[in-house]
């Protein structure tokens, strides 16, 4: 099979030929190749394991090589830009009284201009103290956060694509060097612009919000349709300036997202099926009633009320010391990276909190609830299936329709501990896939999240607190709702800026990073979003050894 977005002889190209091919493409062309390659995978994936042919497998290998080629080319370009930036920083900028023949000319190679701009404009006159130290030992390559959208330098910092949050942090540090240090006025410089790549169908245009929502919550858009020393050391100790970095942007809530361009979203969730089912327009008449012309009742279609949800603002502002920036730039970059990840988790916490606040609380009070000494896994799975069946019944959904179940990450560990304590069954090696399969059997699409029911989100003695965790919580909450119930609206662009102003300059301080973005969370479907609480004791107890009382 040939792919029109790749050369006809791509499969037979040598590695060096493929590298040259991808390096010859523009950033937009690389993005197009990756998008089309990923889209071509979907029809093959939809066939399932039993339907895939040898030709399909060969095509998947070609598509994999294409995506890897795009990633490799981006990495090469980012490394080239970083190397050029470091070289320019070492050279410094020309003095104002430098001879004319030493000043930059318009005849400089065209390729150098955009790269130099991207690297952060002019370098400082004073070399950083950190560069005078011996090079630090190599450290393991950390897993970079995937953007999920394309990131570009802002118009006044260049137009090269970044490939990681590290690139953004380094760009912020370089932009700080370009400030002239004037004692008056205000100077703000762009670091980066994050442009979210929405599908055409997910862009808000005029009064088409109903179609926008329908396209966003359509599950068919998803993939498949539905991570020796012999003696002592004589040399003095070496200072290592690299910093430990553990945090990642995982555990984010997964709901449909659309671009908001008009300040908010106006929609109606539509009629509730239960109200339609219980309406007064249904009738049954006997023959005698028909002969007697008995009046047949009708129900009127109600006019729906529209909900208008406005964008709210989530932001981040970081200040720092000018001297600190010059003496320890690695710390500045490390802190900015960590703050950006923390910003994403705080945004995640806001979205989940909005979903929880908009959900109906279900009280599984005794005797419907189970005793605390009952198996955690059994109690939770029973509650999840109760929720999924009830939601499907309420909306007369297809038996295979997706019901979303949201749990905190630590729930898996409790279920694994519970299953490993069961008697008569070898369950000490319980995998995540085995646990997830239990939920899949019950028709639930499970997702785990951070930033909910943990110490960072306000749960006293919850996971992640200052004091080590010594016992699991005895209960766990989970969200249950039909797929497509919740929708996230976001700005199409996020700006990251650095700011110098006269007030801060007087104390050798500056705003290292400032960003804010609009976000809204809307319940766009009337199928019902509910929150349940389940007992959660990892005792391994089975029903045969526990007195179980039903209603």
C-alpha positions in Angstrom: 0.0 0.0 0.0 1.3 3.5 -0.9 0.8 6.5 1.2 0.4 9.8 -0.7 2.1 11.8 2.0 5.3 9.8 1.8 7.7 9.2 -1.1 6.8 6.2 -3.2 10.1 4.5 -2.4 10.0 5.3 1.4 9.9 1.7 2.5 13.2 0.9 0.6 15.0 4.1 1.7 18.2 3.8 3.6 18.2 5.4 7.1 20.5 8.2 5.9 18.1 8.9 2.9 15.1 9.1 5.3 16.9 11.4 7.6 17.8 13.7 4.7 14.2 13.6 3.4 12.6 14.6 6.8 15.3 17.3 7.4 14.3 18.8 4.1 10.7 19.4 5.2 9.3 22.5 6.8 7.8 22.4 10.3 4.3 22.5 8.8 5.1 19.7 6.4 6.5 17.6 9.2 3.2 18.1 11.2 1.1 17.1 8.1 3.1 13.9 7.7 2.7 12.9 11.3 -1.0 13.8 11.3 -1.7 11.7 8.2 0.4 8.8 9.3 -1.4 8.6 12.6 -4.8 8.8 10.8 -3.8 5.9 8.5 -3.2 3.7 11.5 -6.9 3.9 12.6 -8.5 1.7 9.9 -5.9 -1.0 10.5 -6.4 -0.9 14.3 -10.2 -1.2 13.8 -9.7 -4.6 12.2 -8.7 -6.1 15.6 -6.0 -8.8 16.1 -8.0 -11.4 14.1 -8.5 -9.3 11.1 -5.0 -7.9 10.6 -3.1 -9.2 7.6 0.7 -9.4 6.9 0.3 -6.5 4.6 -1.4 -4.5 7.4 1.6 -5.2 9.7 4.0 -4.1 7.0 2.0 -0.9 6.5 2.1 -0.3 10.3 5.9 -0.6 10.2 6.1 2.0 7.5 3.8 4.4 9.4 5.8 3.8 12.6 9.0 4.7 10.7 7.4 7.8 9.3 6.3 9.1 12.8 9.7 8.3 14.3 11.4 10.1 11.4 9.4 13.2 12.1 10.3 13.1 15.8 14.0 12.5 15.0 14.0 15.5 12.7 12.4 17.8 15.3 15.0 16.6 17.9 17.8 17.4 15.4 16.5 20.9 14.7 16.0 21.6 18.4 19.6 20.5 19.2 21.0 22.6 16.3 19.1 25.7 17.6 20.3 25.1 21.1 23.9 24.6 20.0 23.8 27.8 18.0 22.2 29.6 20.9 25.1 28.6 23.2 27.7 29.6 20.7 26.1 33.1 20.2 25.9 33.5 24.0 29.6 32.9 24.3 30.5 35.3 21.5 28.4 38.1 23.1 27.1 41.1 21.3 29.3 43.7 19.5 30.3 46.8 21.3 28.5 50.0 20.3 31.9 51.4 19.1 32.9 48.3 17.1 34.3 49.0 13.6 31.8 49.1 10.9 33.3 46.1 9.2 32.7 44.0 12.4 29.0 44.9 12.6 26.4 42.3 11.2 25.6 42.8 7.6 22.5 42.1 5.5 24.7 39.6 3.6 24.7 37.1 6.5 23.4 33.7 5.5 19.6 33.6 5.5 19.6 30.4 7.6 21.4 32.1 10.5 18.9 34.9 11.0 15.8 32.9 12.2 18.0 30.6 14.3 19.6 33.6 16.0 16.3 35.2 16.8 14.9 31.9 18.1 17.9 31.4 20.3 16.8 34.5 22.3 18.1 37.6 20.5 21.3 39.3 21.9 23.5 37.6 24.4 24.6 39.2 27.7 27.9 41.0 28.1 28.7 39.1 31.3 29.2 35.3 31.0 27.2 33.3 33.5 29.1 32.0 36.5 27.8 28.4 35.9 29.7 28.2 32.6 33.0 28.6 34.4 32.5 25.4 36.3 33.7 22.0 35.0 31.1 20.1 33.0 28.8 18.0 35.1 28.6 14.2 34.6 26.0 13.1 32.2 22.5 12.5 33.7 19.8 10.1 32.5 17.6 11.5 29.8 14.2 12.4 31.4 10.9 11.7 29.8 9.7 15.0 28.4 6.1 16.1 28.7 4.1 15.7 25.5 2.5 19.0 24.6 -0.7 17.6 23.1 -0.5 20.8 21.0 2.0 22.6 18.9 4.3 25.1 20.6 6.0 28.0 18.8 8.2 30.8 19.9 6.3 34.1 20.0 6.6 36.6 17.1 9.2 38.7 18.9 11.3 35.6 19.8 11.3 33.7 16.5 9.1 31.1 14.8 10.8 27.8 15.5 8.9 24.9 16.9 9.8 23.7 20.4 9.8 20.0 21.2 9.6 20.0 25.0 9.0 22.0 28.1 12.8 22.1 28.6 13.0 24.1 25.4 10.4 26.6 26.7 12.2 27.0 30.0 15.6 27.6 28.2 13.9 30.1 25.9 12.6 31.9 28.9 16.0 32.1 30.5 17.6 33.3 27.2 14.9 36.0 26.8 15.9 37.4 30.2 19.4 38.1 28.9 17.9 40.5 26.3 16.6 43.1 28.8 18.8 46.2 28.9 18.4 46.8 32.6 17.0 50.3 32.3 15.9 51.9 35.6 12.6 53.2 34.2 9.6 52.1 32.3 8.2 48.7 31.5 9.4 46.0 29.2 7.6 42.8 28.3 9.0 40.2 25.9 7.3 37.1 24.6 8.8 33.7 25.3 6.4 31.3 23.5 3.0 30.9 22.1 1.2 27.6 22.6 -1.3 27.0 19.8 -3.6 24.1 20.4 -4.3 22.1 17.2 -8.0 21.5 17.1 -9.7 19.6 14.3 -11.7 21.8 12.0 -14.9 20.5 13.5 -13.9 21.5 17.0 -13.4 25.3 16.3 -16.1 27.6 17.6 -17.6 29.6 14.7 -20.5 31.9 15.2 -23.8 30.3 16.3 -22.8 26.7 15.6 -22.3 25.7 19.3 -24.7 22.7 19.0 -22.8 21.2 16.1 -19.5 22.0 17.8 -20.6 20.0 20.9 -22.0 17.1 18.9 -18.7 16.7 17.0 -16.6 17.0 20.2 -18.4 14.3 22.2 -18.6 11.9 19.2 -16.7 8.7 20.3 -16.1 7.8 16.6 -13.4 10.4 16.5 -11.3 8.4 18.9 -8.7 5.8 17.8 -10.5 2.5 17.3 -13.9 4.2 17.3 -14.7 4.0 20.9 4.5 5.0 29.6 35.3 0.4 40.7 37.3 2.3 42.9 40.7 0.8 44.0 41.6 3.7 46.4 40.3 6.9 47.8 39.8 10.0 45.7 42.5 12.7 45.8 40.7 15.4 43.7 38.4 17.9 45.4 34.7 17.4 45.1 33.0 18.5 41.9 29.9 20.6 42.1 27.0 19.2 40.1 24.5 21.8 39.0 21.9 19.4 37.6 18.8 19.2 39.7 16.6 16.2 40.5 13.3 16.3 38.5 10.5 13.8 39.2 7.2 15.4 38.3 5.3 14.7 35.0 2.1 15.8 33.5 0.3 12.4 33.8 -3.0 11.6 35.4 -5.0 14.4 33.6 -8.7 14.0 33.2 -9.7 13.0 29.7 -12.8 14.7 28.4 -13.6 16.2 24.9 -12.1 19.7 24.3 -13.1 22.5 21.9 -11.6 25.9 21.1 -13.5 28.8 22.5 -13.1 32.1 20.6 -16.1 34.1 21.9 -15.6 34.2 25.6 -17.9 31.4 26.5 -20.2 28.6 25.4 -24.0 28.7 25.0 -25.8 25.4 24.8 -28.8 23.4 25.9 -28.3 19.8 27.1 -31.5 18.8 25.4 -34.5 17.0 26.9 -34.2 14.3 29.6 -35.3 11.0 28.2 -37.0 10.1 31.5 -39.2 13.2 31.2 -40.1 12.2 27.6 -40.9 8.7 28.8 -43.1 9.9 31.6 -44.9 12.5 29.5 -48.7 12.7 29.2 -48.9 12.1 25.4 -49.1 8.3 25.5 -52.5 6.6 25.6 -54.2 3.3 25.3 -57.9 3.1 24.4 -60.5 0.3 24.2 -62.8 0.0 21.3 -65.6 1.6 23.3 -63.4 4.6 24.0 -62.6 4.9 20.4 -66.3 4.8 19.4 -67.0 7.3 22.1 -64.4 9.7 20.7 -62.6 9.8 24.0 -60.1 12.6 23.9 -56.5 11.5 23.2 -54.0 13.3 25.4 -50.9 15.0 23.8 -47.7 16.4 25.2 -46.1 19.6 24.0 -42.5 19.9 23.0 -41.0 22.3 25.6 -38.7 25.2 24.7 -35.3 24.4 26.2 -33.5 26.8 28.4 -30.0 27.7 27.2 -27.0 27.6 29.5 -24.3 30.2 29.1 -20.9 29.3 30.6 -18.1 31.9 30.5 -14.4 31.3 30.3 -12.5 31.5 33.6 -8.8 32.3 33.9 -6.1 30.1 35.2 -2.6 31.7 35.4 0.9 31.4 36.6 3.4 34.2 37.6 7.0 33.6 38.7 9.5 36.2 39.9 13.2 35.8 40.4 16.5 37.5 41.1 18.6 38.9 38.2 21.8 37.8 40.0 20.4 34.4 40.5 19.6 34.1 36.8 23.2 34.9 35.9 24.8 32.8 38.5 22.7 29.6 38.4 20.6 29.5 35.1 20.1 25.7 35.5 18.0 26.4 38.6 15.9 29.0 36.8 15.2 26.5 33.9 14.4 23.7 36.4 12.1 25.8 38.5 10.2 27.0 35.4 9.8 23.5 34.1 8.4 22.3 37.5 6.1 25.3 37.7 4.6 24.6 34.3 3.9 21.0 35.2 2.4 22.2 38.5 0.2 24.6 36.5 -1.1 21.8 34.4 -2.0 19.8 37.5 -3.7 22.7 39.1 -5.7 23.2 36.0 -6.6 19.5 36.1 -7.7 19.9 39.7 -10.0 22.7 38.7 -11.6 20.7 35.9 -12.2 17.7 38.1 -13.7 19.9 40.9 -16.1 21.4 38.4 -17.2 18.0 37.3 -17.7 16.8 40.9 -19.7 19.9 41.8 -21.9 19.4 38.8 -22.6 15.7 39.6 -25.4 14.2 41.6 -24.3 12.6 44.9 -25.5 9.0 45.3 -25.8 7.8 48.9 -25.2 4.0 49.1 -26.6 3.9 52.6 -27.0 0.5 54.4 -28.3 -2.0 53.8 -27.5 -1.2 50.1 -23.9 -0.4 51.1 -21.6 -3.3 52.0 -19.8 -3.8 55.4 -16.3 -2.2 55.8 -14.7 -5.6 56.1 -15.9 -6.7 52.7 -13.4 -6.9 49.8 -12.4 -3.5 48.4 -12.4 -4.9 44.9 -15.8 -6.6 45.3 -17.4 -3.5 46.8 -16.0 -1.1 44.2 -16.8 -3.4 41.2 -20.3 -3.9 42.5 -20.9 -0.2 42.9 -19.4 0.5 39.5 -21.7 -2.0 37.8 -24.7 -0.7 39.8 -23.9 2.8 38.4 -23.3 1.8 34.8 -26.5 -0.4 34.6 -28.6 2.3 36.3 -27.3 5.1 34.0 -28.0 2.9 30.9 -31.5 2.1 32.2 -32.2 5.7 32.9 -31.4 6.8 29.3 -32.4 3.5 27.6 -28.8 3.3 26.2 -27.4 0.4 24.2 -26.1 -2.3 26.6 -22.6 -1.7 25.1 -22.7 2.1 25.3 -19.7 3.6 27.1 -20.1 4.8 30.7 -17.1 6.7 32.0 -15.7 5.8 35.4 -13.1 8.2 37.0 -11.0 7.0 40.0 -7.9 8.4 41.7 -4.6 6.7 40.8 -4.2 5.1 44.2 -7.3 3.0 43.8 -5.4 0.5 41.7 -2.9 -0.2 44.5 -5.7 -0.9 47.0 -7.4 -3.3 44.6 -4.1 -5.1 44.0 -3.5 -5.4 47.7 -7.0 -6.7 48.2 -6.8 -9.3 45.4 -3.3 -10.5 46.6 -4.8 -11.4 50.0 -7.6 -13.7 48.6 -7.4 -17.3 49.8 -7.2 -20.2 47.5 -6.2 -18.2 44.4 -2.7 -17.2 43.2 -3.2 -13.5 42.8 0.1 -12.1 44.2 1.1 -10.9 40.7 -1.9 -8.8 39.8 -1.3 -6.6 36.8 -2.9 -3.3 35.9 -4.4 -4.9 32.9 -6.1 -7.6 35.0 -7.7 -4.9 37.2 -8.8 -2.8 34.2 -10.3 -5.9 32.6 -12.7 -6.3 35.6 -14.1 -2.9 34.8 -14.2 -3.5 31.0 -16.3 -6.7 31.6 -18.8 -4.5 33.4 -19.0 -2.0 30.4 -17.1 0.8 32.1 -14.4 2.8 30.5 -11.9 3.4 33.4 -9.5 6.4 33.7 -7.3 7.2 36.7 -6.4 10.8 37.6 -4.2 12.8 39.9 -5.3 15.9 41.7 -8.4 14.3 43.3 -8.7 12.6 46.6 -5.1 13.1 47.5 -3.1 15.4 49.8 -2.6 18.0 47.0 -6.3 18.3 46.4 -7.2 18.7 50.1 -7.7 15.1 51.4 -6.3 15.0 55.0 -3.8 12.2 55.4 -4.2 11.4 51.7 -1.5 10.1 49.3 1.3 12.5 48.6 1.2 14.4 51.9 4.2 15.7 53.9 3.9 12.7 56.3 4.4 9.2 54.7 1.2 7.3 54.0 0.7 4.5 56.6 -2.8 3.3 55.6 -5.1 3.6 52.7 -8.4 5.6 53.0 -11.4 3.4 54.0 -13.6 4.9 51.2 -13.2 6.0 47.7 -15.3 8.2 45.4 -15.8 7.7 41.7 -17.5 9.6 39.0 -19.9 7.9 36.6 -21.4 9.5 33.5 -22.3 8.6 29.8 -19.4 9.3 27.5 -19.6 12.9 26.1 -21.4 14.3 29.1 -18.6 16.7 30.0 -16.8 19.1 27.7 -13.8 21.4 28.2 -13.5 24.7 26.4 -10.1 26.4 26.0 -8.4 29.4 24.4 -6.8 28.6 21.1 -3.5 30.4 22.2 -1.5 30.6 25.4 1.2 33.2 25.7 4.3 32.9 28.0 6.1 36.2 28.7 8.9 37.6 30.7 8.6 41.1 32.2 10.9 43.8 33.5 9.5 46.9 35.2 11.2 49.8 36.9 9.8 48.8 40.4 11.3 45.4 40.4 14.6 46.5 38.7 15.2 48.7 41.7 15.6 45.5 43.8 17.3 43.4 41.1 14.2 41.4 40.5 12.1 40.6 37.4 9.0 38.5 36.4 10.6 35.3 35.0 7.3 34.0 33.6 3.8 35.1 33.3 1.0 33.2 31.6 -2.8 32.9 31.8 -5.4 31.0 29.8 -9.2 30.8 29.6 -10.9 27.5 30.5 -14.5 26.4 31.1 -16.2 23.0 31.9 -19.7 22.3 30.6 -22.1 19.5 31.2 -23.5 19.3 27.7 -25.5 16.1 28.0 -28.6 15.3 30.1 -27.7 11.6 30.7 -26.7 12.3 34.2 -23.3 12.7 35.9 -23.1 11.0 39.3 -20.6 10.6 42.1 -20.6 7.5 44.3 -18.7 6.5 47.5 -17.6 2.9 48.1 -16.1 1.2 51.1 -12.5 0.4 50.3 -10.8 -2.0 52.7 -8.1 -4.3 51.0 -8.9 -7.3 53.3 -9.1 -10.0 50.6 -12.4 -11.1 52.2 -14.8 -13.1 50.1 -18.6 -13.4 50.5 -18.3 -16.9 51.9 -16.5 -15.6 55.0 -18.5 -12.5 55.6 -22.1 -12.0 56.7 -23.7 -10.1 53.9 -27.2 -8.5 54.3 -29.2 -7.3 51.3 -32.2 -5.0 51.3 
